[in-house]
Amino acid sequence: MSEEKPFVAFVLCLLGGIFMMIGKLLLFDRVIIINIIVSMILGTLVIIGALLIYTDRVQNIRTGGLIVLTTAMVSLFTISDRYHGYEYGYFLGFLGGVLLSIIGSIFALAWKPKLTVAQRNP
């Protein structure tokens, strides 16, 4: 995991944000509209965090990882509503979105940039 950018973390978080947003839309006829709006906002925050993870600055990568991790934890309360059952929207939103986001954010927080020769031998 010592690439130039944390690409795997970026892809996992980006897919997680997209899945979080799509998961509620699949349950559109059975879910309260405010729950869909909250899921869209949380999915957008995950995508913003994923875009921060893909930047060149280490501080932005850490900030993006924290945004994604916090948002994924908060979304656990909105995704698991009383209508989930065994439906595709629940599995896509919860398993796909939240778990990919959590794993991606952990990869982003654990990522360290490569040291150049000048940084190794001061």
DSSP file (Angstrom, degrees, kcal/mol; ACC not computed):
  #  RESIDUE AA STRUCTURE BP1 BP2  ACC     N-H-->O    O-->H-N    N-H-->O    O-->H-N    TCO  KAPPA ALPHA  PHI   PSI    X-CA   Y-CA   Z-CA
    1    1 A M              0   0    0      0, 0.0   111,-0.6     0, 0.0     2,-0.2   0.000 360.0 360.0 360.0  26.9    0.0    0.0    0.0
    2    2 A S        +     0   0    0    109,-0.1   112,-0.1   111,-0.0   109,-0.0  -0.313 360.0 140.0-108.5  51.6    2.9    2.4   -0.5
    3    3 A E  S    S-     0   0    0     -2,-0.2   111,-0.4     2,-0.1   109,-0.1  -0.153  70.5 -99.1 -77.7-178.4    1.9    3.8   -3.9
    4    4 A E  S    S+     0   0    0      1,-0.2    -1,-0.1   109,-0.1   110,-0.0   0.865 111.3  14.7 -71.4 -35.6    2.2    7.4   -4.9
    5    5 A K  S    S-     0   0    0    108,-0.1     2,-2.2   107,-0.0     3,-0.2  -0.960  89.0-107.7-131.5 152.3   -1.5    7.9   -4.2
    6    6 A P     >  +     0   0    0      0, 0.0     4,-2.1     0, 0.0     5,-0.1  -0.484  51.7 162.9 -78.8  74.9   -3.9    5.6   -2.3
    7    7 A F  H  >  +     0   0    0     -2,-2.2     4,-2.5     1,-0.2     5,-0.2   0.876  69.2  51.9 -65.8 -40.2   -5.7    4.5   -5.4
    8    8 A V  H  > S+     0   0    0     -3,-0.2     4,-2.5     1,-0.2    -1,-0.2   0.917 110.7  48.9 -64.2 -42.6   -7.3    1.4   -3.9
    9    9 A A  H  > S+     0   0    0      1,-0.2     4,-2.4     2,-0.2     5,-0.2   0.901 111.0  51.1 -62.8 -40.7   -8.7    3.5   -1.0
   10   10 A F  H  X S+     0   0    0     -4,-2.1     4,-2.6     2,-0.2    -2,-0.2   0.934 111.7  46.1 -61.6 -47.3  -10.0    6.0   -3.5
   11   11 A V  H  X S+     0   0    0     -4,-2.5     4,-2.6     2,-0.2     5,-0.2   0.917 113.3  49.1 -64.7 -43.7  -11.8    3.4   -5.6
   12   12 A L  H  X S+     0   0    0     -4,-2.5     4,-2.3     1,-0.2    -1,-0.2   0.922 114.6  44.5 -62.7 -43.8  -13.3    1.7   -2.6
   13   13 A C  H  X S+     0   0    0     -4,-2.4     4,-2.4    -5,-0.2    -2,-0.2   0.895 113.2  50.8 -68.7 -39.4  -14.6    4.9   -1.1
   14   14 A L  H  X S+     0   0    0     -4,-2.6     4,-2.1    -5,-0.2    -2,-0.2   0.941 113.4  44.6 -63.4 -47.1  -15.9    6.2   -4.5
   15   15 A L  H  X S+     0   0    0     -4,-2.6     4,-2.8     1,-0.2     5,-0.2   0.887 111.6  55.0 -63.3 -38.1  -17.8    2.9   -5.1
   16   16 A G  H  X S+     0   0    0     -4,-2.3     4,-2.2    -5,-0.2    -2,-0.2   0.913 108.3  47.5 -61.4 -43.1  -19.1    3.0   -1.5
   17   17 A G  H  X S+     0   0    0     -4,-2.4     4,-1.6     2,-0.2    -1,-0.2   0.895 113.4  47.9 -64.9 -40.3  -20.5    6.4   -1.9
   18   18 A I  H  X S+     0   0    0     -4,-2.1     4,-2.5     1,-0.2     5,-0.2   0.924 112.6  48.4 -66.6 -43.5  -22.2    5.5   -5.2
   19   19 A F  H  X S+     0   0    0     -4,-2.8     4,-2.5     1,-0.2    78,-0.2   0.863 107.6  56.1 -65.4 -35.2  -23.6    2.3   -3.7
   20   20 A M  H  X S+     0   0    0     -4,-2.2     4,-0.9    -5,-0.2    -1,-0.2   0.893 112.2  42.5 -63.2 -38.2  -24.9    4.2   -0.7
   21   21 A M  H  X S+     0   0    0     -4,-1.6     4,-1.1     1,-0.2     3,-0.2   0.902 116.7  45.8 -75.8 -40.7  -26.9    6.6   -2.9
   22   22 A I  H  X S+     0   0    0     -4,-2.5     4,-1.6     1,-0.2    -2,-0.2   0.851 102.5  66.7 -70.6 -33.9  -28.2    3.9   -5.3
   23   23 A G  H  X S+     0   0    0     -4,-2.5     4,-0.5     1,-0.2    -1,-0.2   0.876 104.0  42.8 -57.6 -41.6  -29.2    1.5   -2.5
   24   24 A K  H >< S+     0   0    0     -4,-0.9     3,-0.7    -3,-0.2    -1,-0.2   0.829 107.6  60.0 -74.6 -31.4  -31.9    3.8   -1.2
   25   25 A L  H >< S+     0   0    0     -4,-1.1     3,-1.3     1,-0.2    -1,-0.2   0.823  98.8  58.2 -66.9 -28.5  -33.2    4.7   -4.7
   26   26 A L  H 3< S+     0   0    0     -4,-1.6    -1,-0.2     1,-0.3     3,-0.2   0.754 109.1  45.5 -69.5 -22.9  -33.9    1.0   -5.3
   27   27 A L  T XX S+     0   0    0     -3,-0.7     3,-1.7    -4,-0.5     4,-1.0   0.045  77.9 127.7-102.1  24.0  -36.2    1.1   -2.2
   28   28 A F  T <4  +     0   0    0     -3,-1.3     3,-0.4     1,-0.3    -1,-0.2   0.807  66.7  52.8 -57.3 -37.4  -37.8    4.4   -3.3
   29   29 A D  T 34 S+     0   0    0     -3,-0.2    -1,-0.3     1,-0.2    -2,-0.1   0.664 117.3  37.0 -76.1 -13.8  -41.4    3.2   -3.1
   30   30 A R  T <4 S+     0   0    0     -3,-1.7     2,-0.4     2,-0.1    -1,-0.2   0.453 100.5  83.2-115.5  -2.2  -41.1    1.9    0.5
   31   31 A V  S  < S-     0   0    0     -4,-1.0     2,-0.1    -3,-0.4     5,-0.0  -0.815  82.2-106.7-111.4 143.9  -38.8    4.4    2.2
   32   32 A I    >>  -     0   0    0     -2,-0.4     4,-1.3     1,-0.1     3,-0.8  -0.417  30.7-124.9 -63.9 139.9  -39.6    7.8    3.7
   33   33 A I  H 3> S+     0   0    0      1,-0.3     4,-2.1     2,-0.2     5,-0.1   0.811 108.6  58.2 -62.2 -33.4  -38.4   10.6    1.4
   34   34 A I  H 3> S+     0   0    0      1,-0.2     4,-2.4     2,-0.2    -1,-0.3   0.852 103.0  54.9 -66.4 -32.6  -36.4   12.3    4.2
   35   35 A N  H <> S+     0   0    0     -3,-0.8     4,-2.0     2,-0.2    -1,-0.2   0.875 107.8  49.0 -66.8 -36.8  -34.4    9.0    4.6
   36   36 A I  H  X S+     0   0    0     -4,-1.3     4,-2.2     2,-0.2    -2,-0.2   0.908 110.8  50.3 -67.2 -41.8  -33.6    9.1    0.9
   37   37 A I  H  X S+     0   0    0     -4,-2.1     4,-2.2     2,-0.2    -2,-0.2   0.913 110.9  48.9 -63.6 -42.6  -32.4   12.7    1.1
   38   38 A V  H  X S+     0   0    0     -4,-2.4     4,-2.6     1,-0.2    -1,-0.2   0.903 110.9  50.5 -64.1 -40.3  -30.2   11.9    4.1
   39   39 A S  H  X S+     0   0    0     -4,-2.0     4,-2.5     1,-0.2    -1,-0.2   0.871 109.4  51.3 -65.7 -36.0  -28.7    9.0    2.3
   40   40 A M  H  X S+     0   0    0     -4,-2.2     4,-2.2     2,-0.2    -2,-0.2   0.907 111.1  47.8 -66.2 -41.0  -28.0   11.2   -0.7
   41   41 A I  H  X S+     0   0    0     -4,-2.2     4,-2.2     2,-0.2    -2,-0.2   0.930 113.9  46.6 -64.7 -45.1  -26.3   13.7    1.5
   42   42 A L  H  X S+     0   0    0     -4,-2.6     4,-2.0     1,-0.2    -2,-0.2   0.895 112.0  50.7 -66.0 -39.3  -24.2   11.0    3.2
   43   43 A G  H  X S+     0   0    0     -4,-2.5     4,-2.0     1,-0.2    -1,-0.2   0.884 109.6  51.2 -63.7 -38.0  -23.3    9.4   -0.1
   44   44 A T  H  X S+     0   0    0     -4,-2.2     4,-2.4     2,-0.2    -2,-0.2   0.892 108.2  51.8 -65.7 -39.8  -22.2   12.8   -1.5
   45   45 A L  H  X S+     0   0    0     -4,-2.2     4,-2.4     2,-0.2    -2,-0.2   0.880 108.6  51.3 -64.0 -37.2  -20.0   13.4    1.6
   46   46 A V  H  X S+     0   0    0     -4,-2.0     4,-2.3     2,-0.2    -2,-0.2   0.908 110.3  48.8 -65.4 -40.8  -18.4   10.0    1.0
   47   47 A I  H  X S+     0   0    0     -4,-2.0     4,-2.2     2,-0.2    -2,-0.2   0.894 110.6  50.5 -66.8 -38.8  -17.7   10.9   -2.6
   48   48 A I  H  X S+     0   0    0     -4,-2.4     4,-1.8     2,-0.2    -2,-0.2   0.914 111.1  49.3 -62.8 -42.4  -16.2   14.2   -1.5
   49   49 A G  H  X S+     0   0    0     -4,-2.4     4,-1.9     1,-0.2    -2,-0.2   0.884 108.9  52.9 -62.9 -38.3  -14.0   12.4    1.0
   50   50 A A  H  X S+     0   0    0     -4,-2.3     4,-1.2     1,-0.2    -2,-0.2   0.898 107.7  50.9 -64.1 -39.8  -13.0    9.9   -1.8
   51   51 A L  H  < S+     0   0    0     -4,-2.2    -1,-0.2     1,-0.2    -2,-0.2   0.858 109.0  51.4 -66.5 -33.7  -11.9   12.9   -4.0
   52   52 A L  H >< S+     0   0    0     -4,-1.8     3,-1.4     1,-0.2    -1,-0.2   0.863 104.9  57.0 -67.2 -35.4   -9.9   14.3   -1.1
   53   53 A I  H 3< S+     0   0    0     -4,-1.9    -1,-0.2     1,-0.3    -2,-0.2   0.831 102.0  56.8 -63.7 -31.0   -8.2   10.9   -0.8
   54   54 A Y  T 3< S+     0   0    0     -4,-1.2    -1,-0.3    -5,-0.1    -2,-0.2   0.412  87.3 101.9 -84.5   3.2   -7.1   11.1   -4.4
   55   55 A T  S <  S-     0   0    0     -3,-1.4    -3,-0.0     2,-0.1     6,-0.0  -0.219  79.8-117.9 -78.5 176.2   -5.2   14.4   -3.9
   56   56 A D  S    S+     0   0    0    -51,-0.1     2,-0.4     4,-0.0    -1,-0.1   0.663  84.5  92.5 -89.5 -18.5   -1.5   14.7   -3.6
   57   57 A R     >  -     0   0    0      1,-0.1     4,-1.8    -5,-0.1    -2,-0.1  -0.630  66.8-146.4 -85.2 132.8   -1.3   16.2   -0.1
   58   58 A V  H  > S+     0   0    0     -2,-0.4     4,-2.2     1,-0.2     5,-0.2   0.867  99.7  56.0 -64.5 -37.2   -1.0   13.8    2.8
   59   59 A Q  H  > S+     0   0    0      1,-0.2     4,-2.4     2,-0.2    -1,-0.2   0.893 107.1  49.0 -64.5 -39.1   -3.1   16.0    5.0
   60   60 A N  H  > S+     0   0    0      2,-0.2     4,-2.9     1,-0.2    -1,-0.2   0.866 108.8  53.9 -66.7 -35.4   -6.0   15.9    2.5
   61   61 A I  H  X S+     0   0    0     -4,-1.8     4,-2.2     2,-0.2    -2,-0.2   0.921 111.0  45.0 -64.5 -43.3   -5.7   12.2    2.3
   62   62 A R  H  X S+     0   0    0     -4,-2.2     4,-2.2     2,-0.2    -2,-0.2   0.915 114.1  49.3 -65.9 -43.0   -6.1   11.8    6.1
   63   63 A T  H  X S+     0   0    0     -4,-2.4     4,-2.5     1,-0.2    -2,-0.2   0.923 111.2  49.4 -62.4 -44.4   -8.9   14.3    6.2
   64   64 A G  H  X S+     0   0    0     -4,-2.9     4,-2.5     1,-0.2    -1,-0.2   0.895 109.8  51.7 -61.5 -40.9  -10.7   12.5    3.4
   65   65 A G  H  X S+     0   0    0     -4,-2.2     4,-2.4     1,-0.2    -1,-0.2   0.893 111.2  47.2 -62.8 -40.1  -10.3    9.2    5.2
   66   66 A L  H  X S+     0   0    0     -4,-2.2     4,-2.6     2,-0.2     5,-0.3   0.889 111.5  51.0 -68.9 -38.8  -11.7   10.6    8.4
   67   67 A I  H  X S+     0   0    0     -4,-2.5     4,-2.5     2,-0.2     5,-0.2   0.937 113.2  45.2 -61.9 -46.0  -14.7   12.2    6.5
   68   68 A V  H  X S+     0   0    0     -4,-2.5     4,-2.6     2,-0.2     5,-0.2   0.925 114.4  48.0 -65.4 -44.2  -15.5    8.8    4.8
   69   69 A L  H  X S+     0   0    0     -4,-2.4     4,-2.0     2,-0.2    -2,-0.2   0.925 114.8  45.1 -63.6 -44.8  -15.1    6.8    8.0
   70   70 A T  H  X S+     0   0    0     -4,-2.6     4,-2.2     1,-0.2    -1,-0.2   0.917 114.7  47.9 -65.1 -43.6  -17.3    9.2   10.0
   71   71 A T  H  X S+     0   0    0     -4,-2.5     4,-2.4    -5,-0.3    -2,-0.2   0.885 110.3  51.8 -66.1 -38.8  -19.9    9.4    7.3
   72   72 A A  H  X S+     0   0    0     -4,-2.6     4,-0.7    -5,-0.2    -1,-0.2   0.892 110.1  49.2 -65.4 -38.5  -20.0    5.6    6.9
   73   73 A M  H >< S+     0   0    0     -4,-2.0     3,-0.6    -5,-0.2     4,-0.4   0.903 112.4  47.8 -67.0 -39.8  -20.5    5.2   10.6
   74   74 A V  H >X S+     0   0    0     -4,-2.2     3,-1.4     1,-0.2     4,-0.6   0.883 105.5  59.4 -66.5 -37.2  -23.3    7.7   10.6
   75   75 A S  H 3X S+     0   0    0     -4,-2.4     4,-2.5     1,-0.3     5,-0.3   0.679  86.1  77.0 -69.4 -15.3  -25.0    6.1    7.6
   76   76 A L  H <X S+     0   0    0     -4,-0.7     4,-1.2    -3,-0.6    -1,-0.3   0.853  95.5  49.8 -58.2 -33.0  -25.3    2.9    9.5
   77   77 A F  H <4 S+     0   0    0     -3,-1.4    -1,-0.2    -4,-0.4    -2,-0.2   0.777 114.7  41.8 -78.2 -26.7  -28.3    4.5   11.3
   78   78 A T  H  < S+     0   0    0     -4,-0.6    -2,-0.2    -3,-0.2    -1,-0.2   0.791 112.7  50.8 -91.3 -28.8  -30.0    5.7    8.2
   79   79 A I  H  < S+     0   0    0     -4,-2.5     2,-1.8     1,-0.2    -2,-0.2   0.870  97.7  67.6 -78.5 -35.8  -29.5    2.6    6.0
   80   80 A S  S  < S+     0   0    0     -4,-1.2    -1,-0.2    -5,-0.3     2,-0.1  -0.548  71.7 149.9 -87.8  78.0  -30.8    0.1    8.4
   81   81 A D    >   -     0   0    0     -2,-1.8     3,-1.2    -3,-0.1    -3,-0.1  -0.357  63.3 -89.3 -98.1-176.2  -34.5    1.1    8.5
   82   82 A R  T 3  S+     0   0    0      1,-0.3     3,-0.1    -2,-0.1    -2,-0.1   0.553 118.4  59.8 -76.2  -6.6  -37.5   -1.1    9.1
   83   83 A Y  T 3  S+     0   0    0      1,-0.1    -1,-0.3     2,-0.1     7,-0.1   0.323  72.3 102.9-100.8   8.1  -38.0   -2.0    5.4
   84   84 A H    X   +     0   0    0     -3,-1.2     3,-1.4     1,-0.1     6,-0.3   0.947  37.5 141.0 -67.7 -52.4  -34.7   -3.6    4.7
   85   85 A G  T 3  S-     0   0    0      1,-0.2    -1,-0.1    -3,-0.1     2,-0.1  -0.195  83.3 -39.7  52.3-136.5  -35.6   -7.3    4.7
   86   86 A Y  T 3  S+     0   0    0      4,-0.0     2,-0.3     5,-0.0    -1,-0.2  -0.440  95.4 138.3-118.3  56.5  -33.7   -9.2    2.0
   87   87 A E    <>  -     0   0    0     -3,-1.4     4,-1.9     1,-0.1     3,-0.3  -0.689  62.4-119.9-105.5 156.4  -33.9   -6.6   -0.7
   88   88 A Y  H  > S+     0   0    0     -2,-0.3     4,-3.0     1,-0.2     5,-0.3   0.852 110.5  58.2 -63.3 -36.3  -31.3   -5.5   -3.2
   89   89 A G  H  > S+     0   0    0      1,-0.2     4,-2.4     2,-0.2     5,-0.3   0.881 106.9  48.0 -62.8 -37.7  -31.4   -1.9   -2.0
   90   90 A Y  H  >>S+     0   0    0     -3,-0.3     4,-3.2    -6,-0.3     5,-0.6   0.944 115.1  43.7 -67.8 -47.3  -30.5   -2.9    1.5
   91   91 A F  I  X>S+     0   0    0     -4,-1.9     5,-2.0     2,-0.2     4,-0.6   0.895 116.8  46.4 -67.0 -39.0  -27.6   -5.2    0.4
   92   92 A L  I  <>S+     0   0    0     -4,-3.0     5,-1.6     3,-0.2    -1,-0.2   0.924 119.4  40.3 -68.1 -43.5  -26.3   -2.7   -2.1
   93   93 A G  I  <>S+     0   0    0     -4,-2.4     5,-1.3    -5,-0.3    -2,-0.2   0.916 127.6  29.8 -72.7 -43.7  -26.5    0.3    0.3
   94   94 A F  I  X>S+     0   0    0     -4,-3.2     5,-1.5    -5,-0.3     4,-0.8   0.978 131.2  28.4 -82.8 -63.0  -25.3   -1.5    3.5
   95   95 A L  I  <XS+     0   0    0     -4,-0.6     5,-0.5    -5,-0.6     4,-0.3   0.942 131.5  36.6 -66.3 -46.9  -23.0   -4.2    2.3
   96   96 A G  I  ><S+     0   0    0     -5,-2.0     4,-1.0     3,-0.2    -3,-0.2   0.967 127.7  31.1 -70.1 -52.3  -21.8   -2.5   -0.8
   97   97 A G  I  ><S+     0   0    0     -5,-1.6     4,-2.1   -78,-0.2    -3,-0.2   0.972 124.1  35.9 -75.4 -57.3  -21.8    1.1    0.4
   98   98 A V  I  X<S+     0   0    0     -5,-1.3     4,-2.6    -4,-0.8     5,-0.2   0.933 120.0  45.7 -69.3 -46.0  -20.9    1.2    4.0
   99   99 A L  I  ><S+     0   0    0     -5,-1.5     4,-2.5    -4,-0.3     5,-0.2   0.907 114.3  48.0 -67.9 -39.9  -18.5   -1.7    4.1
  100  100 A L  H  X<S+     0   0    0     -4,-1.0     4,-2.7    -5,-0.5    -1,-0.2   0.901 113.1  49.8 -63.6 -39.0  -16.6   -0.6    1.0
  101  101 A S  H  X S+     0   0    0     -4,-2.1     4,-2.4     2,-0.2    -2,-0.2   0.912 111.8  47.1 -66.0 -42.2  -16.4    2.9    2.5
  102  102 A I  H  X S+     0   0    0     -4,-2.6     4,-2.0     2,-0.2    -2,-0.2   0.933 115.0  45.7 -65.8 -44.9  -15.1    1.7    5.9
  103  103 A I  H  X S+     0   0    0     -4,-2.5     4,-2.2     1,-0.2    -2,-0.2   0.924 114.4  48.8 -64.3 -43.7  -12.5   -0.5    4.3
  104  104 A G  H  X S+     0   0    0     -4,-2.7     4,-2.2    -5,-0.2    -1,-0.2   0.888 110.6  50.2 -63.2 -39.5  -11.4    2.2    1.9
  105  105 A S  H  X S+     0   0    0     -4,-2.4     4,-2.4     2,-0.2    -1,-0.2   0.869 109.0  51.7 -69.4 -34.2  -11.2    4.8    4.6
  106  106 A I  H  X S+     0   0    0     -4,-2.0     4,-1.9     2,-0.2    -1,-0.2   0.907 109.8  50.1 -66.2 -40.4   -9.0    2.5    6.7
  107  107 A F  H  X S+     0   0    0     -4,-2.2     4,-1.0     2,-0.2    -2,-0.2   0.908 111.4  49.3 -61.4 -40.7   -6.8    2.0    3.7
  108  108 A A  H  < S+     0   0    0     -4,-2.2     3,-0.4     1,-0.2    -2,-0.2   0.900 112.0  47.1 -66.9 -40.2   -6.5    5.7    3.3
  109  109 A L  H  < S+     0   0    0     -4,-2.4    -1,-0.2     1,-0.2    -2,-0.2   0.807 114.9  46.7 -72.1 -27.9   -5.7    6.3    7.0
  110  110 A A  H  < S+     0   0    0     -4,-1.9    -1,-0.2    -5,-0.2    -2,-0.2   0.583  89.3 110.5 -87.7 -10.3   -3.1    3.5    7.0
  111  111 A W     <  -     0   0    0     -4,-1.0  -109,-0.1    -3,-0.4    -3,-0.0  -0.383  46.7-170.2 -69.9 139.9   -1.5    4.7    3.7
  112  112 A K        -     0   0    0   -111,-0.6     3,-0.1    -2,-0.1    -2,-0.0  -0.995  23.1-117.0-128.9 138.2    2.0    6.3    3.9
  113  113 A P        -     0   0    0      0, 0.0  -109,-0.1     0, 0.0     2,-0.1  -0.332  37.1 -97.7 -71.1 154.9    3.8    8.0    1.1
  114  114 A K        -     0   0    0   -111,-0.4     2,-0.4  -112,-0.1  -111,-0.0  -0.439  36.1-124.2 -68.5 144.4    7.0    6.7   -0.4
  115  115 A L        -     0   0    0     -2,-0.1     2,-0.1    -3,-0.1    -1,-0.1  -0.753  21.4-136.3 -89.2 136.1   10.1    8.2    0.9
  116  116 A T     >  -     0   0    0     -2,-0.4     4,-1.8     1,-0.1     5,-0.2  -0.337  29.0-101.9 -81.1 171.9   12.5    9.7   -1.7
  117  117 A V  H  > S+     0   0    0      1,-0.2     4,-1.9     2,-0.2    -1,-0.1   0.884 123.3  52.9 -63.0 -38.2   16.2    9.1   -1.5
  118  118 A A  H  4 S+     0   0    0      1,-0.2    -1,-0.2     2,-0.2    -3,-0.0   0.842 109.6  48.4 -66.9 -32.9   16.8   12.6   -0.1
  119  119 A Q  H  4 S+     0   0    0      1,-0.2    -1,-0.2    -3,-0.1    -2,-0.2   0.808 110.3  51.4 -78.3 -28.5   14.2   11.9    2.7
  120  120 A R  H  < S+     0   0    0     -4,-1.8    -2,-0.2     1,-0.3    -1,-0.2   0.886 117.5  37.6 -73.0 -38.9   15.8    8.6    3.6
  121  121 A N     <        0   0    0     -4,-1.9    -1,-0.3    -5,-0.2    -2,-0.0  -0.777 360.0 360.0-116.0  85.7   19.4   10.0    3.9
  122  122 A P              0   0    0      0, 0.0    -1,-0.1     0, 0.0    -4,-0.1   0.510 360.0 360.0 -73.6 360.0   19.2   13.4    5.5
